Amino acid sequence: TYIDKKCPFTGNVSIRGRILAGTCHSAKMMRTTIVRRNYLHYVKKYQRYEKRHSNIPTHISPCFCVKEGDHVIVGQCRPLSKTVRFNVLKVTSWFFRRWWKESICGHVRSCFLVIFQAPMDSMKLLCLRCYK
């Protein structure tokens, strides 16, 4: 168990407003992470898009274990500090996502599943057609 007054599940914080998704960019602070959101901005003069990003400081409860590169879903809440106005609601680690790469079986451009072997470092990429 843990005690966190700013936790949306056990504390006195309600989630209202925007629900956003992004990638954990920095997890170096205590109970706070920086979530990066990439988006495209249209430039009318050149009739093209440019890449932009925004960084959102978010509070992270001790019930989550977040590393840099993890996909997170955050929800807006009351101001928790000078800059923090969002709370992490869900974390999807990088090795639980499906991959779009070439696998051992040779199939390209199809959904892949990551299979872990006994040591956690060694993993295989198998497409969903060959996994069945």
VENRAKA-V741861 format. One line per field, one symbol per residue. phi: phi as a letter, one per 30 degrees, with the letter a starting at -180 (. if undefined). psi: psi as a letter, one per 20 degrees, with the letter a starting at -180 (. if undefined). A space follows every 10 residues. Layout:
phi: ???
psi: ???
This chain:
phi: .bcbdcddcc ccbccbjdcb bacdcbbccd hbbcccccac cdcddchbcb dbbbcbdbdb dddccccdjd dbcbbdbddc adcdbbbdca bcdddcddcc bdcddjdcib dccccccedd ddbccbdddd dd
psi: rqoohjpihi alpqpqcqpq qapohpliro kprppppqrp ppohgilrqq prrqpopqpp qiiqoprpiq pqpqqqarph ahipjqpphq porhjirqqm rpahiipqlr pqppppagph hpqqopqhgi h.
